[in-house]
Amino acid sequence: MGEITNKAKGRIKQALGSLIGDKGLKREGEDDERKGRIEGAVKDVNHAVEDAKHAVKEVAKWQLTVHHIDGTGCGVRPDDVHVVS
């Protein structure tokens, strides 16, 4: 199941377990909610890794462009480069 589904399912089980006094069901709900939070964190990390890979590729492409504009390099120093967002 997905992140949101596990969180919702967990909260429902916790509420139902509290309502009927079933500690096992409440614990199961806590586990489901925790699983959903972990799935969300893993998804966030995967997105961050993909973003970092893309950024590294863009920097590498930029560096190749800077060093080969006139065949010998263009003489750009790091202090001359300013990032504009």
Number of C-alpha atoms within 10 A of each C-alpha: 11 11 19 15 13 21 24 15 17 24 19 18 23 23 15 16 18 15 11 10 11 14 14 13 19 22 16 17 24 20 18 24 24 16 19 22 17 14 18 16 13 13 13 12 12 12 12 12 12 12 12 12 12 12 12 12 12 12 12 12 11 11 11 12 13 17 14 11 11 10 8 9 12 12 11 10 8 7 6 7 8 7 4 4 3
